[in-house]
Amino acid sequence: MDSIRIQGGIALQGKVRIQGSKNASLPVLAATLLVREGSLIRNCPRIADVHSMISLLRSLGCSVHWQKTGIFVDSAKVTKGEMPREAVTGMRSSLCLLGALIGRCGEVTMEYPGGCVIGERPIDLHLSALRQMGVEFMEKEGQLRASADALHGACICLPFPSVGATENIILAGVAAEGETVLEGAAREPEIQTLCRYLSCCGACIEGAGSSRIVIRGGRRLQGTKFWVPSDRIVAGTYLLGCIGVGGEIFLEQAPAEEMEAVLLTAEEMGGRVCRSREGIYVQAPERPLPVKLITAPYPGFPTDLQSVVLAAAARGRGCTGIEETIFENRFRIVGELKKMGACIEQTDSSHVKVWGVKALQGARVQARELRGGAALVVAGLMAEGESFVGGCPYIYRGYENICRDFRELGARVTSV
Ligand code: EPZ
């Protein structure tokens, strides 16, 4: 079942509930290592990356169980900071365990998390920040060994608002003695969710969501019950997908307050967007209007939705220009979209131009990473005739059930 078959050319109609946030769930699950009691983390999505994180936590000595209302994690018995090789190299987001384990165990042994097709994914910002907090790093036989005899607060300035580095600094700062002041922090909603969880457990953190975060560490944390917000990237995938495919849909529990830039782009592409406490309604134009899109750190347009705009613009009017400023290789679906008849020119590693065509043709295409794969499913929904998207395990890392969700929106999609 690693392909998706799509009968395209059908406008979307209906409503779908948006799953819990992958990129919020993972750091919160990592943060439970700092709480020597049980926490119940609710609304975590049932996706491959969450299952991998659960396996990692269990390998470290945590007791972890899916319950009806969420994931119960008790890290009371955690003693070692050694992470299994396959878990780390297979899932980059295990990197946020670095800060949590340093805080809990004072030492970590892990594989260097590799790059992936969207970029080399270095970790220099993580390492330089944690060194300032008293962490020493050694590399041995491809493994990263970190240790801290006395983790302490520091004044840290990030030259780039790295989401993962911000998460690791917060996690280590909560356990460190003294105060950590972080300038240049990432402002993503996932950072705010992580800080909200830690504060519910008793941590003292100010400035979450701003570029200056202050953490007063060394406090004992208590377990809590916590609700993970809905996934803004999944909601944006379906919303911008509808702009490309056509129709009108309602996205239940979509976090509109975290999606300003996405909603603005949807309207610039000709969509009619209405938000409410219950979610987001969107009505698509007959064909998307051209836009000039530049991805940026939050609150700018999220890089994770760039591929979906690229796909939608392939059936749009006029010429859309896209500049990718976050990752160095995030236009991998250009070749696949061209198989469907898209007219795209990649001028360099950061820029593409898309001249919209009246209709795309169904084709066999291949996903090579998570968000590009989701965008290819959107392209298949837009195209006339039948399409097959291969490499779907990439997509299942972040989408609970993309076929079920699009079927609820009236699409003819099956995994095969
Ligand atoms: C998080 O990745 C997300 N992953 C990504 O989502 C998202 O695209 C990214 O943030 C940007 O918003 C999770 O939350 C699990 P970064 P992360 O550190 O933390 C460079 C998805 O599809 N950089 O903000 O790895 C890096 O190379 C994924 O859900 C350094 O140079 O992103 C990249 O160019 C894909 N040195 C840029 O910063 C470092 O030490 C952004 O990286 C760290 C990062």
Boltz pocket constraint, residues with backbone or C-beta under 6 A from the ligand:
constraints:
  - pocket:
      binder: B
      contacts: [[A, 22], [A, 23], [A, 26], [A, 93], [A, 119], [A, 120], [A, 121], [A, 122], [A, 123], [A, 124], [A, 125], [A, 126], [A, 127], [A, 160], [A, 161], [A, 162], [A, 163], [A, 164], [A, 165], [A, 190], [A, 303], [A, 304], [A, 325], [A, 326], [A, 327], [A, 328], [A, 370], [A, 371], [A, 398]]
      max_distance: 6.0
